[in-house]
Amino acid sequence: MPFVEAADGVSLYVEAHGEGRPLLFSCALNTTHENWRPQVEPLVAAGCRVLLWDYRGHGRSDAPDDPAAYSMERVVDDLGRVLDWGAPGAAAVLAGLSFGGLASLHFALRHPERVRALVLVDSGPGFKKPEAQARWQTAIERTASFLERRGVEAFAQRATEDTVGRRPELPAARAAQAAIAAQRAHGLAHFGRRVAGPAAPVLDELAGIRIPALVMVGEQDAAYRRAAEVMAARLPLARSVVIPGAGHIVNIEAPEAFDAALLGFLEQLAAAAA
């Protein structure tokens, strides 16, 4: 299995499929690269080089015991090292779902020259209001405590709507759920408390991200519909798509609609570059 070494020696799991335009998928909190498996075949067929990876503490990547090994700064650096491995010298399309979208925004703000475009799926720019941030961190702590008390298998069975979608019987959802259940509780808990929970908001910086962006959200994802509208309004070169009938894990729940929207966006990028 291929791994990339982070700056502090942590091993990060990576996959590369196909050749052509690089597209890096970043997953939602507490999920793994397997959540993006349905997108590999159609995007490779469309001429993309599809890159998948696991954050530190997630999936097949190392899960350091030391909480100090987890921070947004390290995640941004990790993402850059994955790009160095999978798309050296090329600007890539960064696609991220939920936390993956926020991580992609943080990377784009620090390294705009390395990002061809953004695909922000059921995501948001972080919480600017202190009361909203406090509620978010309370929810993160609740999940971290559950993981430590009950374990990852219990979490994988319980949190399907936020991790594999509202159709857990689908083969892609079952494969994603199995990968989630195989993770290590302490890595997810540390990541939640040290990275996702205190993640700095980027709302006021969106206007400065002058690269094309596709903002996609499931019609039934009430928690992120407003965030998607705000991001689409503030990003100067954004277009938005609402996937009918879908919830939070839109790429598994409605893969055909998701893929069609993404491929249409990539075709527009290619036409603009021609």
N, C-alpha and C positions, 0 to 999 in steps of 0.2 A: 504494500500500500504506500502511495506517495505521501510524504510529509514535507512541510516547509518549516525551517527553524526560525522562531521569533528572536527578537533582539536579546531577550533574557534566557534563551535556550529552550523555551517551551516549544514542543512539536505540534504543528498545526496540520490537521488532515486536509488534503486537497484532492480534487479530481479535475481533469481536463478532457473534454470531448470535442472532436472535430477541429477544423481549421477555419480561419477567416476572421470575421469581426469579433473581438473579444467581448464577452458578456459575463459578468461576475454576479452570481446570486448570493445574497446574504439572508440568512433565515430569521424567523421570529425567535423571540426569547424562549428558551427551554426546548427548542426543537433542533433538528439537525439538517445536514445537507440532503438527507433522504426526502425531506419535504418538497424539494425541487425536482425530484426524479421525473415526474410527468412531463417536464418541459425540455428534457435533454434531447430526445429524439426529434421532435418537430423543429427545434431551433438549430440543431446540427444540420438537418435536412435543408434548412433555409440559409445555410452558409455561415453559421456562427461558430465560434470557438466558445463552448460553454464551460465556465469555471464554477465549481462548487467548493465550499469549504465549511469547516466547523470552527466557531469561535473557541478560544481557550475556555476550558470548563465544559464544553459541549461535545456531543457526538464522540468521534474517535480522536479528537485532539486531547492533548495533555490537560489534566485538571489539577493545577498546583494546589497544595494544601495551604499555602500562605495567602491569606486574603489580600495582602499588599501586592500580589502579582496581578490583580484585576483592577483595571481602570479604563475609561474611555480612551485615554491617550494611548494605552497599549493596544487596544482594539483597532484604533485607526492605524497605528504602525503595523500591526499584524496584517490588516487588509492590504496595505501597501506592499508588504513582502510577498503576499499571495499574488498580487499583480506582477511583481518583479519576476516571479516564477512562471506564471501562466500567460502573461502578455507583456514581455519585456519591450520597453521602448514604444509601446502603443497606448493611446488613450482608449479606455474601455467604457462600455456602458455598465453602470452599476445599478443592479436591481435589488431591492430589499423589501421584505414584508415586515410590517410592524416595527419592532426594534431594528431590523435590518435596514429599513428605510432611513431611520434616524442616524444610524451608523454611517450610511452612505452619504447623508447630508454633511455630517461632521467631516468625513474624508474630503468631500468636494470643496468645502470651505477652506481646508488646509492645502489641498493639492488640486486646484482647478485644472491645471494643465494635463492631469492624468485622467480626466473624466470627459468622455465624449458626450454622454447624456445620462440622465437619471430616470429610473423607473421606481416610483414610490407607491407601494401596494399596501392598502389598509394600514396606513402609517400616519404619523403626525410629527410636528416640529418640536415636541417636548412641551413641558408645562411651564408657562411664564408666571402664572398667578401662584403665590405661595400656598394657598389653600388647596388648589388642584394638585400641586406637587406633593403636598403632605398626604393627600388621599392616595396618590399613586405609590408613594413609598410605603404607606401602610399596607396596601395590597401586595406589594413586592415582599414585604416582611412576612405577611401571612403565608404566601406561597413558599418562601424560603424555609419557614418553620415547619410547614407541612412536609416538604421534601426531607428535612432532617429527621422528622418524627416518624413518617410513614414510609418513606422511600420513593424511588423514582417509578417503580412499577405501579404503585397506588396512584401516583400523580398522573401517569400516562392513561390510566383507566378513567380518571375523574375529570380531567381538563380537556376533553376531546374538542369541544367547540372552539377553544382558543389555540389548539395545537394541530389538529388534523381536520377540523371542520365539522360540519353538521351532518355529514354522511360517512360515519366511521366504518360502514360496511364496505366501502369501495376498496378495491385492491391497493390503490395508491395510499389511501388513508391507513390501511392495516400495516403496510410496510413502513410508513412514517411513524406510526404508533410503536411498532416493535423497536425501531431505532431510538425513539425517545425513551422507552423503558430500559434500554441498555446503558443509559448514561450514569454518571456518578452524582449522587445528591449533593455532595459538598461543593463540587464545581459549579453546579447551577445555583446553589444558594449564595456562594461568594460572588458570582457574576451578577446576580440580581441585586444584592446589597451594595456592591462596589461600583457597578457599571450602569445597569439599566435604571436602578432606583434614583441615583443622584445625577443622571445624565443632564447636562446643561441644555436648556432650550435654545433653538436657533431661529425662532420666529422673526426676530428683528433683523436677521442676516439674510433672509430668503431673497430679498430684492437684489442682493449683490451676486446671486448665483445665475449668471447669464449663460447658461447652457440649456439645451432642450430638456424638457422633463415631461414624463407621462405620469399623471397622478391617477391611480386606479383604486377603486373601492367597491366592495360588495354592497348591493342595495340594502341588505338586511343588517349590515354592520353598523348599528346605531352609534357605537362608541367612537367610530372613526369617520362617519360621514361628514360631520362639521369640520374636523381637522383636514380632511381632503379638500373641502371647499376653500378653506383658508389658504392652504398651500398652493392650490391652483390659482388663486387670486393674487398671491404675493410673488410667486416665481415668475419672472418676466417672460420666459419662453415655455410656459407650461400648457399642456392640454389635459383634459380630464375625461375619464371614462367611468361610468357606473355599470357594474355587471349585474343584470337583473337576477333577482332571486337568491343571490349568493350572500354568504356571511363573511366572517373574518378571513378564513383560509381559502380565499377565492380561487387560487390556482389549482387546488385539489377538488373543491366543490364544483367548479365550473371550468374545467381545463380548456374546453374548446373555445369558449368565449374569451377566456383569459389569453390564450395563445393567439387568437385572432387579433385582439387589441394590441398585444405586444408586437406581433409580426407587422401589423400595419404601421405602427410607430417606427419600427426599425427600417421599413421600406421608405418611409418619409425621410429618415436620416440619410439613407443611402442616396436618395434622389437629390437631396440638398447638397451632398458632397460631390456629386457627379459634375 
